Amino acid sequence: MNFPLYIAKRYILSKSKSNAINIISVIALGGIIVGTLALFVVLSVFSGLRDYSVQFTNNFDPDLKIITVKGKSFLITIDDEKKIKSISGIATLSKTVEERVLFSFNGKQQVTYIKGVDREFQNSNDISKNLFNGQWLKPETPQAVIGYGISQKLSLGLFDFNNPLEVYVPKPKKGQLSLRKEDDFNVDYLMPVGIYAVSEELDSKYVFVDLNLSQQLMGFKPNEVTGIEIKTQPSADREKIKTEIETLFKGKVKVKTREELNSTLHKMLNTENIAVYLIFTLVIIVALFNLVGALIMIIIEKKNNLKTLLNLGAEVSDLRKVFLLQGVLLSFFGGLIGLVLGTIIVFLQQKFSLIMITDSLAYPVVFEISNLLIVLATILFLGFLAAFIASSRVSKKLLN
């Protein structure tokens, strides 16, 4: 039998003669439970908010996107397409042309992005599922799908045959601009047939048109694009596919994952997650001061018992382990209770939407095993440090 562990369990299960020590011990255990519960619930809420925020960009951004290393565009041949499609793990690919241009409607103007897409775009992107009104554009037509924010800024409706949406793309030329817009801009007229609505930022970003139309506006060749968007199979190794594509094009292109396309957003979310974790870890540290105090008071109370054990041949190191294990066990059981309660709260919020952000939107929470392990590891590590500090008070000087 492990002698220090046996004594530590006896001290945990038995009451102290002093009510003050019992009260402090209960407060210490309660602080650990509440701190663990709060940290787990907050991390679960943050995971929910992260997934809620990222889902908007997922409607626009593909699993992988091929872009050129130099310039704005690159050429892709039929053979290149076949080689990309033959890579294991790729489901579909879509060619796109994207550029910042000027739109005009009834005297109102808006500078935003035009995005030319091919027939396969709907298979590799979920944007068509977020149509607020109207329909998705038909290939080989001057139709356009615009964001809800753009439609509001331009006071633009759908299927207005008398007032088309004008698009202006600057022509690549040197020297001063002329007084004729036909000389300085490639101009075309679009017919809005659909409005998408996802988020305030994204609703003011894109006007979707047919790929061929966008290539003509940009003065591109039929096989010239600014990007290739790829949808991978669920079980695919994206990093492996990324490497194979970059090798195929011999370093002329680079491939970005969805996370890399939104690196700023993900960095911000990760920074906020770390900040929240550190703040609530500080709360647990404050709560563990009670544990240190309770253990020191127990050491003082059990001083005579410790002298007896020392005289019977116990080592001072073993006596220190008694209170070290007692502190770790208290932290473990307190953390376990806190995690159980936190898990119940998370599942209740998921099932019954106890707390609402709006009348129709519940506060998002996500149960993740990683959060559970992080919280348990944190409470055990901090509990060990607190118990180590308290147990270090046991010495021959104290017992003599």
C-alpha positions in Angstrom: 0.0 0.0 0.0 1.2 3.5 -0.8 1.6 5.0 2.6 1.4 8.8 1.7 -1.7 8.1 -0.5 -3.4 6.2 2.2 -2.9 9.0 4.8 -3.9 11.6 2.2 -7.2 9.9 1.5 -7.9 9.6 5.3 -7.3 13.3 5.8 -9.7 14.1 2.9 -12.5 11.9 4.2 -12.2 12.8 7.8 -13.4 16.0 9.4 -11.0 18.4 11.2 -11.5 19.2 14.9 -11.5 22.8 13.9 -14.7 24.2 12.2 -12.6 27.0 10.7 -10.4 24.5 8.8 -13.5 22.6 7.7 -15.1 25.8 6.4 -11.9 26.9 4.6 -11.5 23.4 3.0 -15.1 23.5 1.7 -14.5 27.1 0.4 -11.3 25.9 -1.3 -13.2 22.9 -2.9 -16.1 25.1 -3.9 -13.7 27.6 -5.5 -12.1 24.9 -7.6 -15.5 23.6 -8.7 -16.8 27.0 -9.7 -13.5 28.0 -11.4 -13.4 24.8 -13.4 -17.0 25.1 -14.3 -16.6 28.8 -15.4 -13.5 28.0 -17.5 -15.1 25.1 -19.3 -18.3 26.9 -20.0 -16.5 30.0 -21.3 -14.3 27.9 -23.6 -17.3 26.0 -24.9 -19.1 29.3 -25.6 -16.1 30.7 -27.3 -15.9 27.5 -29.5 -19.5 28.1 -30.4 -18.9 31.7 -31.3 -15.8 30.7 -33.3 -17.8 28.2 -35.4 -20.6 30.7 -35.8 -18.2 33.3 -37.1 -16.3 31.0 -39.4 -19.4 29.5 -41.0 -20.0 32.8 -42.8 -16.6 32.7 -44.6 -17.1 29.0 -45.3 -20.0 30.1 -47.7 -17.5 32.0 -49.8 -14.1 30.4 -49.3 -13.2 27.0 -50.8 -11.3 24.2 -49.1 -8.3 25.1 -51.3 -7.6 28.0 -53.6 -4.9 28.2 -56.3 -3.5 31.6 -57.0 -0.5 32.9 -58.9 2.8 33.7 -57.3 3.4 36.7 -59.6 0.9 39.1 -61.1 -2.9 38.8 -60.9 -3.6 36.0 -63.3 -2.2 32.8 -64.8 -3.0 30.4 -67.6 -4.5 26.9 -67.1 -4.7 24.4 -69.9 -7.1 21.5 -70.3 -4.2 19.1 -69.4 -3.5 21.1 -66.2 -7.2 20.7 -65.3 -7.1 16.9 -65.9 -3.9 16.6 -63.8 -5.4 18.5 -60.9 -8.6 16.5 -61.0 -6.6 13.3 -61.0 -5.1 14.1 -57.6 -6.6 11.9 -54.9 -9.0 13.7 -52.6 -10.2 16.4 -54.9 -14.0 16.4 -55.4 -14.5 19.4 -57.8 -12.7 22.5 -59.0 -14.0 25.8 -60.3 -12.2 28.5 -62.3 -12.7 32.1 -61.2 -11.8 35.7 -62.2 -11.9 38.3 -59.4 -11.2 42.0 -59.6 -12.1 45.2 -57.9 -14.2 47.4 -60.3 -16.8 50.2 -60.4 -20.5 49.6 -60.5 -23.1 52.2 -61.4 -26.9 52.2 -61.2 -29.2 55.2 -61.6 -26.5 57.7 -60.7 -25.3 55.8 -57.6 -21.8 54.2 -57.7 -20.1 51.5 -55.7 -16.6 50.1 -55.9 -16.5 46.4 -55.0 -15.4 43.0 -56.3 -16.7 41.3 -59.5 -16.3 37.6 -59.4 -16.6 35.5 -62.6 -17.5 31.9 -62.0 -18.0 28.8 -64.2 -20.6 26.1 -64.2 -18.8 24.1 -61.5 -18.9 26.9 -59.0 -22.1 25.8 -57.4 -20.6 22.3 -56.8 -17.6 23.7 -55.0 -19.2 26.6 -53.1 -22.3 27.0 -51.0 -23.1 30.6 -51.8 -26.0 29.7 -54.1 -27.7 28.2 -51.0 -27.7 31.6 -49.3 -29.9 33.4 -51.9 -32.1 35.9 -50.2 -34.2 36.6 -53.3 -34.2 35.6 -56.9 -32.2 32.8 -58.5 -28.6 31.9 -59.4 -27.1 33.2 -62.6 -27.2 31.1 -65.8 -23.9 30.5 -67.7 -23.1 32.5 -70.9 -25.5 35.3 -69.9 -25.1 38.9 -68.7 -26.9 38.0 -65.5 -25.5 38.9 -62.0 -26.0 37.8 -58.4 -25.3 40.6 -55.9 -25.0 41.0 -52.2 -27.8 42.4 -50.1 -25.6 45.2 -48.9 -24.8 46.2 -52.5 -28.5 46.2 -53.5 -29.3 48.5 -50.6 -26.5 51.0 -51.4 -27.4 51.2 -55.0 -31.2 50.9 -54.4 -31.1 48.1 -56.8 -33.9 45.5 -57.5 -34.1 42.4 -59.6 -35.1 41.9 -63.2 -35.1 45.7 -64.0 -34.9 45.5 -67.8 -35.1 49.3 -68.2 -32.2 50.0 -65.9 -29.3 47.6 -66.1 -26.4 47.5 -63.7 -23.3 49.1 -65.3 -19.8 47.8 -64.7 -16.6 49.7 -65.5 -13.2 48.0 -65.6 -10.2 50.3 -66.3 -8.2 49.5 -69.4 -4.5 48.8 -69.0 -3.0 51.9 -70.7 -0.4 54.5 -70.1 -0.7 58.3 -70.2 -3.6 60.6 -69.2 -7.2 59.6 -69.2 -9.4 60.7 -72.0 -12.8 62.3 -71.7 -14.6 59.3 -73.2 -15.3 56.5 -70.8 -15.3 54.0 -73.7 -11.6 54.8 -74.2 -10.6 54.4 -70.6 -12.9 51.6 -69.4 -14.3 48.3 -70.6 -18.0 48.7 -70.0 -20.8 46.1 -69.8 -24.4 46.0 -68.6 -25.6 43.4 -66.2 -29.0 42.1 -65.2 -29.3 41.3 -61.5 -31.3 38.1 -61.0 -30.4 37.1 -57.5 -29.5 38.6 -54.1 -27.5 36.7 -51.5 -27.4 37.4 -47.8 -24.8 36.0 -45.4 -23.2 38.7 -43.2 -22.9 42.5 -43.3 -19.4 42.5 -44.5 -19.7 39.8 -47.2 -23.1 41.1 -48.4 -21.2 44.2 -49.6 -18.3 42.5 -51.2 -19.1 40.5 -54.3 -21.1 40.7 -57.6 -21.1 37.3 -59.2 -21.2 37.0 -63.0 -20.4 34.4 -65.7 -16.7 33.6 -66.1 -16.5 34.4 -69.8 -18.1 37.8 -69.3 -15.5 38.7 -66.6 -12.7 37.5 -68.8 -13.8 39.8 -71.6 -14.1 42.7 -69.2 -10.6 42.1 -67.9 -9.2 41.5 -71.4 -8.2 38.0 -70.4 -7.6 35.0 -72.6 -10.2 32.1 -72.5 -7.9 30.0 -70.3 -6.7 32.9 -68.1 -8.0 33.1 -64.5 -7.1 34.7 -61.2 -7.9 31.6 -59.1 -9.0 28.0 -59.1 -11.2 27.0 -56.2 -11.2 23.4 -55.1 -13.6 21.4 -52.9 -11.9 18.4 -51.3 -13.4 15.1 -50.1 -14.2 15.0 -46.4 -11.4 12.6 -45.6 -8.8 14.2 -47.9 -5.4 15.3 -46.7 -5.4 19.0 -47.7 -1.8 19.6 -47.0 -0.8 16.6 -49.2 -3.0 17.9 -52.0 -1.6 21.4 -51.6 2.0 20.1 -52.0 1.0 18.0 -55.1 -0.6 20.9 -56.8 2.4 23.3 -56.2 4.7 20.6 -57.4 2.6 20.1 -60.6 2.9 23.8 -61.5 6.6 23.9 -60.6 6.3 26.7 -58.1 4.4 29.1 -60.4 1.4 29.0 -58.2 0.7 28.8 -54.5 -2.2 27.0 -52.8 -4.0 28.4 -49.8 -6.3 26.5 -47.4 -9.5 28.0 -46.1 -7.7 29.0 -42.9 -4.9 30.7 -44.7 -7.4 32.7 -46.8 -8.8 34.0 -43.6 -5.6 34.1 -41.6 -6.5 37.5 -40.0 -9.8 36.2 -38.7 -8.3 33.0 -37.4 -5.4 34.8 -35.7 -7.9 37.2 -34.0 -10.1 34.3 -32.8 -7.1 32.4 -31.5 -5.8 35.5 -29.7 -9.2 36.0 -28.1 -9.3 32.4 -27.1 -5.9 32.6 -25.4 -6.9 35.9 -23.6 -10.1 34.4 -22.3 -8.3 31.2 -21.1 -5.7 33.3 -19.3 -8.3 35.5 -17.6 -10.3 32.6 -16.2 -7.1 30.7 -15.3 -6.3 33.7 -13.1 -9.6 33.2 -11.4 -8.7 29.5 -10.7 -5.3 30.6 -9.3 -7.0 33.0 -6.9 -9.4 30.2 -5.8 -6.4 27.9 -5.2 -5.0 30.3 -2.6 -7.7 29.0 -0.4 -6.4 25.5 -1.0 -2.9 26.5 0.1 -4.3 28.1 3.2 -6.4 25.1 4.1 -3.5 22.7 3.6 -1.2 24.8 5.8 -3.8 24.9 8.5 -4.2 21.1 8.3 -0.4 20.7 8.5 -0.4 22.8 11.7 -3.3 20.8 13.2 -1.8 17.4 12.3 1.6 18.4 13.7 1.5 15.9 16.6 0.4 13.1 14.3 3.3 14.0 11.9 5.7 13.8 14.8 4.5 10.4 15.7 4.8 9.2 12.1 8.3 10.6 12.0 9.3 8.8 15.2 7.9 5.6 13.7 10.4 5.9 10.8 8.5 7.9 8.2 10.7 10.2 6.1 10.0 13.9 5.9 9.7 13.5 2.1 6.9 11.0 2.7 5.1 13.4 5.0 5.3 16.1 2.4 3.8 13.7 -0.2 0.8 13.2 2.1 -0.2 16.8 1.7 0.9 17.1 -1.9 -1.4 14.2 -2.8 -4.1 15.6 -0.7 -4.0 18.9 -2.6 -3.8 17.1 -5.9 -6.8 14.8 -5.0 -8.9 17.8 -3.9 -8.0 19.6 -7.2 -8.9 16.5 -9.2 -12.2 15.8 -7.6 -13.1 19.5 -7.6 -12.2 19.8 -11.2 -14.1 16.6 -12.1 -17.3 17.9 -10.4 -16.9 21.3 -12.1 -16.5 19.6 -15.5 -19.5 17.4 -15.0 -21.6 20.5 -14.0 -20.2 22.5 -17.0 -20.9 19.6 -19.4 -24.5 19.5 -18.2 -24.9 23.3 -18.7 -23.4 23.1 -22.2 -25.8 20.3 -23.2 -28.8 22.0 -21.7 -27.9 25.2 -23.7 -27.6 23.2 -26.9 -30.9 21.3 -26.4 -33.1 23.9 -24.8 -31.5 27.3 -25.8 -31.6 28.6 -22.2 -29.8 31.9 -23.1 -30.6 33.8 -26.2 -28.7 36.5 -28.1 -31.8 37.5 -30.0 -35.4 36.2 -30.1 -34.4 33.7 -32.8 -30.7 33.1 -32.1 -29.5 31.1 -29.1 -26.1 31.6 -27.6 -23.9 29.2 -29.5 -22.0 26.6 -27.5 -19.9 23.6 -28.7 -18.9 20.6 -26.5 -15.3 19.7 -27.4 -13.1 17.0 -25.8 -10.1 19.3 -26.3 -11.7 22.0 -24.1 -12.4 19.3 -21.4 -8.8 18.1 -21.5 -7.3 21.6 -21.4 -9.4 22.5 -18.3 -8.6 19.3 -16.5 -4.9 19.6 -17.3 -4.9 23.3 -16.1 -6.6 22.5 -12.8 -4.4 19.5 -12.1 -1.2 21.5 -12.9 -2.2 24.5 -10.8 -3.5 22.3 -8.0 -0.1 20.5 -8.0 1.7 23.8 -7.7 -0.6 24.9 -4.8 -0.2 21.6 -3.0 3.6 21.7 -3.5 3.8 25.2 -2.0 1.8 24.1 1.0 3.5 20.7 1.5 6.9 22.4 1.5 6.0 23.7 4.9 6.6 20.2 6.3 10.1 20.1 7.6 12.2 18.7 10.5 12.4 22.2 11.9 8.6 22.4 12.1 8.2 19.0 13.7 10.9 19.6 16.2 
